[in-house]
Amino acid sequence: MRSLVVLAAALVAAALVSPVAARTARIDGPRNSDLSEPHVAVDPTDPRRVLVVAKDTGFSLDAFRSADGGATFTGGRLIAGSYLGAQALATDPVVVINSGGTAFFGQLVMREPPGQDSESIVGLMRSDDGGATYGEPMPVARAPFPELPGDSFGPYDKEWFAVDRSGGARDGTLYAAWVRVRLRRGETNTILISRSSDDGVTWSTPLRISSPRRYALGPQVVVERDGDAHVVWASFRRSETDRRGVVLHSVSRDGGASFSAPRRVARFRNGFAAYKLVALTVSEGGRLLACWSEGGNRSSRTTCSRSAGGARWSRPVSVAPRVRGAHDLVAVTGQGRNRFWLTFYARTRRATSVLLYRSDDGGRRFRRVRVLARRPYRLSAFVGDYTGLDVEGGRLFAAYVLPRAGPSSRNSIYVWSRPAR
């Protein structure tokens, strides 16, 4: 019954969304903001509500909301200098919304309690009013560590969140995956994952799902319509500087109580100097799509592999083989049974472009839909390790970051949207 109510609410909300053609909203954030790593989520109960989170200057995090389908945004800094009553730095913002419209804002935090070791936290904040306000942080995982040189966030890195919106018995289950960073000689980076069935209040004991003998980076999590939870990540023999790596996949078919042994999605050639993060999404028909960039430092390509349920993965295909430059910051989202949308940056010495592609056959072939933005220079500012892409209520939303005016100016978030057809 709950799933029928949610479906009815979504259909009504979709009818209220303006059918306006493509538009772009710019988010500058608070004064002197230099934004990066935007992530976006659209409320399935009311697609006029669009949430965007981002990293800001000085390891602060911002949260913005739109009540008019992405035409305008309000909001600002949500985490700035402190966390749970102590000095802190925050990064890696992620936002997800459950089938009832409750939003969850995830973050990675280095907290510095007075007179104690620093503390690494994977945290979550909940909003019951469409992103207008957020409650106190709810730690998913936390561990003390001695202070280290540089801006180390300790033993945890690059968390990701997903929520079950299947309408089934596990609807509402939250999943958090993150990297356990090696801090001692002989250790290696591994992937941990935990779940919550009470809206993030309590979390299960984390499971290690990657091999302790291989270096792992950048987990991404999605939940299928049948409730199965999938995780993919990049894996290397020694470190992220290895010339070759593999994309690995693990699945839970029991609500996160256990996960399968990792299976290889594809091998890839590594070389581009960016955090290796594999983008993952699922269509309403249960078709999975994993995408990543591979190649050299000056010439890399966006590559994807598809699967029906994760049992087997297709041979990787190049999305845009004729687009020159270094491809990175790949984002994907699924729509309907067979449609996928994909964005990525293409960088050359003379220009930076943000490109939108679409597949209507489950990820076998892609075609360019639009150049979302183009700058006649190479980026010199940090724009983050990922961007945001979501589709809901018949409308597609892409959130990306570019300098406002020239290669050395401060970054703004651009939220581009259009009817998803």
C-alpha positions in Angstrom: 0.0 0.0 0.0 2.8 2.4 0.9 4.4 2.0 -2.6 1.0 2.8 -4.2 0.6 6.0 -2.1 4.2 7.1 -3.0 3.6 6.4 -6.7 0.4 8.4 -6.7 2.1 11.3 -5.0 5.0 11.2 -7.5 2.6 11.2 -10.4 0.7 14.2 -9.1 3.9 16.0 -8.3 5.3 15.3 -11.8 2.2 16.9 -13.3 3.0 20.0 -11.4 6.5 20.4 -12.7 6.9 23.1 -15.3 7.5 21.7 -18.8 9.9 24.6 -19.4 12.7 23.7 -21.8 16.4 23.7 -20.9 17.6 26.2 -18.3 20.6 26.8 -16.1 20.7 28.2 -12.6 23.9 29.4 -11.1 24.7 29.0 -7.4 27.4 31.2 -6.0 26.9 30.3 -2.4 28.0 32.6 0.6 30.4 35.4 0.1 33.9 34.4 -1.0 32.7 30.8 -1.7 34.8 28.6 -3.9 32.6 25.6 -4.6 33.4 22.1 -5.7 32.1 18.5 -5.7 28.4 19.2 -6.2 25.9 16.4 -5.8 22.1 16.6 -6.6 19.0 14.7 -5.6 15.3 15.3 -6.7 12.4 14.5 -4.3 10.4 11.6 -5.8 7.3 12.9 -3.9 7.6 16.4 -5.3 10.1 16.8 -8.2 9.9 20.6 -7.8 12.1 20.1 -4.8 15.8 19.8 -5.9 18.6 19.5 -3.4 22.2 20.3 -4.1 25.1 19.9 -1.7 28.7 21.0 -2.3 32.1 21.5 -0.7 33.1 25.1 0.1 36.2 27.1 0.9 38.1 25.9 4.0 36.6 22.4 4.1 33.1 23.7 4.8 30.0 22.1 3.3 26.9 23.9 1.8 23.4 22.8 1.3 21.0 24.4 -1.2 17.4 23.7 -2.1 14.9 24.6 -4.9 11.2 24.6 -4.5 10.5 25.6 -8.2 12.1 22.7 -10.1 15.6 24.1 -10.2 14.8 27.6 -11.4 16.1 29.2 -8.2 18.1 28.0 -5.2 18.4 29.2 -1.6 20.7 28.0 1.2 24.3 28.2 2.3 26.8 26.9 4.7 25.7 24.0 6.9 29.0 22.7 8.2 31.6 25.4 8.8 34.5 24.8 11.2 32.8 22.7 13.8 31.0 19.3 14.1 29.4 17.8 17.2 30.8 20.5 19.3 34.5 20.4 18.2 36.7 22.0 15.6 36.4 20.1 12.3 37.0 20.0 8.6 34.4 18.5 6.3 34.4 17.2 2.7 32.8 14.7 0.2 29.1 15.9 0.4 26.4 13.5 -0.8 22.6 13.8 -0.7 19.9 11.1 -1.1 16.1 11.2 -0.7 14.0 8.3 0.3 10.6 7.3 -1.1 8.8 9.4 1.5 10.7 12.6 0.8 13.1 12.5 3.7 16.5 13.8 2.7 19.9 12.7 4.0 23.1 14.7 3.7 26.3 12.7 4.0 29.7 13.9 4.8 33.3 12.9 5.7 34.7 14.8 8.7 38.0 15.2 10.5 37.0 16.3 14.0 39.6 17.6 16.5 38.3 17.3 20.1 40.3 19.4 22.6 43.1 17.4 24.3 42.3 14.2 22.3 43.4 12.5 19.1 41.7 13.7 15.9 38.7 11.7 14.9 37.6 10.5 11.5 33.8 10.4 11.0 31.5 9.2 8.2 28.4 11.2 9.1 24.8 11.9 8.1 22.3 14.7 8.7 18.5 14.3 8.2 16.0 16.7 6.8 12.2 16.3 7.1 11.2 19.6 5.5 12.6 19.3 2.0 16.1 20.5 2.8 15.1 23.7 4.5 16.7 22.5 7.8 18.8 19.6 8.9 19.1 17.8 12.2 22.2 17.1 14.3 24.8 14.8 12.7 24.4 11.1 13.1 27.8 9.3 12.9 27.8 6.2 10.7 31.4 5.3 11.7 34.0 7.1 13.7 37.6 6.3 14.7 40.3 8.3 16.5 43.7 8.7 15.0 46.9 10.5 15.8 47.4 13.9 14.1 49.1 13.5 10.8 50.8 16.1 8.6 48.9 17.7 5.8 45.1 17.6 5.5 44.6 13.9 6.2 41.1 12.9 7.2 42.4 9.8 9.0 41.4 6.3 8.4 38.2 7.1 6.4 37.8 8.6 2.9 35.3 9.0 0.1 32.0 7.9 1.5 28.9 7.3 -0.6 25.3 6.8 0.3 22.2 5.2 -1.2 18.7 4.5 -0.1 16.2 1.7 -0.9 13.2 3.1 -2.7 11.9 -0.2 -3.9 8.6 0.0 -2.0 9.3 -3.5 -0.7 10.0 -4.9 2.7 13.3 -3.1 3.0 12.1 0.3 1.6 13.9 3.1 3.4 17.1 1.1 4.2 20.1 3.4 4.0 23.5 2.2 2.8 26.9 3.9 3.5 30.1 2.7 1.8 33.6 4.3 2.3 37.3 3.7 2.0 39.3 2.4 5.0 42.6 4.2 4.3 45.9 2.4 5.0 47.8 4.2 7.8 50.4 1.6 8.7 53.0 -0.2 6.7 51.7 -3.4 5.3 48.1 -2.3 5.2 46.1 -1.4 2.1 43.0 0.6 1.3 39.8 -1.4 1.6 36.0 -0.8 1.2 33.6 -0.9 4.1 29.8 -0.8 4.0 27.1 -0.5 6.6 23.3 -0.2 6.6 20.6 1.5 8.7 16.9 0.5 8.9 15.9 3.4 11.2 16.6 6.5 9.1 20.3 6.7 10.1 19.9 6.6 13.9 21.8 3.3 14.2 24.1 1.4 11.8 25.2 -2.2 11.4 28.7 -3.3 12.1 30.7 -2.4 8.9 31.5 -5.2 6.5 34.7 -5.3 4.6 33.8 -6.2 1.0 37.1 -5.7 -0.8 40.3 -7.9 -0.6 42.8 -6.9 2.1 45.5 -7.7 -0.6 44.4 -5.1 -3.2 44.3 -1.3 -3.0 40.7 0.0 -3.3 39.2 3.4 -4.1 35.9 5.2 -4.6 32.9 3.0 -3.8 29.6 3.8 -5.4 26.3 2.3 -4.2 22.9 1.8 -5.8 19.7 -0.1 -4.9 17.6 -1.9 -7.5 13.8 -2.0 -7.6 13.9 -5.4 -6.1 15.9 -4.2 -3.1 19.3 -5.7 -4.1 22.2 -3.3 -3.2 25.2 -3.1 -5.6 28.6 -1.6 -5.0 31.4 -0.9 -7.5 34.9 0.4 -7.0 38.3 0.8 -8.6 41.0 -1.7 -7.5 44.8 -1.8 -7.9 47.6 -4.1 -6.9 49.5 -1.5 -4.9 48.2 2.1 -5.2 46.2 4.5 -7.4 49.3 5.3 -9.4 49.4 1.8 -10.9 49.2 1.8 -14.7 46.5 -0.8 -14.7 43.5 -1.4 -12.5 40.2 -3.2 -12.4 36.6 -2.3 -11.7 35.1 -4.6 -9.1 31.5 -5.3 -8.2 29.7 -6.8 -5.1 26.0 -7.3 -4.5 23.8 -7.9 -1.4 20.5 -9.7 -2.0 19.6 -9.8 1.7 19.3 -6.2 2.6 22.9 -5.6 3.4 23.4 -8.5 5.9 26.0 -10.0 3.5 27.7 -9.1 0.2 29.1 -11.4 -2.5 32.8 -11.8 -3.1 34.1 -9.2 -5.5 33.7 -9.9 -9.2 35.5 -8.2 -12.0 33.6 -5.8 -14.2 36.5 -4.8 -16.4 40.2 -4.0 -16.6 41.2 -0.5 -17.4 44.3 1.5 -18.2 45.0 4.0 -15.5 46.9 7.3 -15.9 44.7 10.3 -15.5 45.7 12.3 -12.4 42.3 12.4 -10.7 40.7 10.4 -7.9 39.5 7.1 -9.6 35.8 7.0 -8.9 33.5 4.6 -10.8 30.1 6.0 -11.5 27.2 3.6 -11.0 23.5 3.7 -11.6 20.5 1.4 -12.2 17.5 1.8 -14.5 13.9 1.0 -13.4 14.2 -2.3 -15.3 17.1 -3.4 -13.1 19.8 -2.7 -15.7 23.1 -1.6 -14.1 25.6 0.8 -15.8 29.1 1.4 -14.5 31.2 4.1 -16.1 34.7 5.4 -15.6 37.6 7.3 -17.3 40.6 5.4 -18.5 43.8 6.3 -20.4 46.8 8.5 -20.2 47.2 11.9 -18.5 46.5 13.9 -21.6 44.2 11.6 -23.4 41.6 9.5 -21.6 38.2 8.1 -22.5 34.8 7.7 -20.8 34.0 3.9 -20.8 31.0 2.0 -19.6 29.9 -1.6 -18.9 26.4 -2.8 -18.4 24.8 -5.7 -16.6 21.3 -7.2 -15.9 21.3 -7.6 -12.2 25.1 -7.8 -11.8 25.6 -11.5 -12.6 27.6 -10.8 -15.8 29.0 -7.5 -17.2 29.3 -6.6 -20.9 32.5 -5.8 -22.7 33.3 -2.1 -22.0 32.3 0.4 -24.7 33.8 3.9 -25.3 31.1 6.5 -24.9 32.7 9.3 -27.0 35.8 8.0 -28.8 36.1 11.0 -31.0 36.0 13.6 -28.2 39.6 14.6 -27.6 41.3 15.4 -24.3 41.2 14.0 -20.8 37.8 12.7 -19.7 36.9 12.7 -16.0 34.2 13.5 -13.5 31.8 11.0 -15.0 28.2 11.0 -13.6 25.4 8.7 -14.6 21.7 8.2 -13.9 19.0 5.8 -15.2 15.5 6.5 -16.5 12.8 4.1 -17.4 13.7 0.5 -18.4 16.6 1.1 -20.9 17.6 4.8 -20.8 20.7 6.1 -19.3 22.1 9.7 -19.1 25.8 10.5 -18.7 27.9 13.6 -18.2 31.6 14.1 -18.1 34.3 16.8 -18.4 36.6 16.8 -21.5 39.7 18.8 -21.0 42.4 19.9 -23.5 45.2 22.4 -23.2 42.9 25.1 -24.7 39.4 24.3 -23.5 37.2 22.6 -21.0 33.8 21.2 -21.9 31.0 19.5 -19.9 29.1 17.1 -22.2 25.8 15.3 -21.9 25.2 11.9 -23.5 22.3 9.5 -23.6 21.7 5.8 -24.3 18.3 4.4 -25.2 19.3 0.8 -25.5 20.5 -0.1 -22.0 24.0 1.2 -22.4 25.1 -0.4 -25.6 25.4 2.8 -27.6 25.5 6.5 -26.6 24.9 9.7 -28.5 25.7 13.2 -27.6 22.7 15.3 -26.6 24.3 18.6 -25.7 27.4 20.5 -24.7 26.3 21.8 -21.3 29.1 24.3 -21.0 32.4 25.2 -22.7 35.3 27.3 -21.4 38.1 28.4 -23.8 40.8 27.6 -21.3 42.1 24.7 -19.2 40.9 24.6 -15.7 43.4 25.7 -13.0 41.0 25.5 -10.0 40.0 22.4 -8.1 36.4 21.4 -9.1 36.2 18.2 -7.1 36.2 14.4 -7.7 32.6 14.1 -8.9 29.5 15.9 -10.1 25.8 15.3 -9.7 23.2 13.9 -12.1 19.5 12.9 -11.3 16.3 12.4 -13.2 12.8 12.5 -11.6 9.3 13.6 -12.6 10.3 13.6 -16.3 13.1 16.2 -15.8 16.9 15.7 -15.9 19.2 17.7 -13.6 22.9 18.0 -13.9 25.1 19.8 -11.3 28.6 20.7 -12.2 31.3 23.3 -11.3 33.2 25.8 -13.4 35.0 29.1 -12.7 32.7 32.1 -12.8 34.8 34.4 -15.0 38.2 33.2 -16.3 40.4 30.2 -15.3 41.6 31.7 -12.0 38.2 33.0 -10.7 36.2 31.4 -8.0 34.0 28.4 -8.8 30.2 28.4 -9.0 27.8 25.5 -9.3 25.7 25.3 -12.4 22.4 23.3 -12.3 21.3 22.6 -15.8 17.9 20.9 -16.4 15.5 20.0 -19.2 12.7 17.6 -19.9 14.1 14.1 -19.9 13.1 13.0 -23.4 
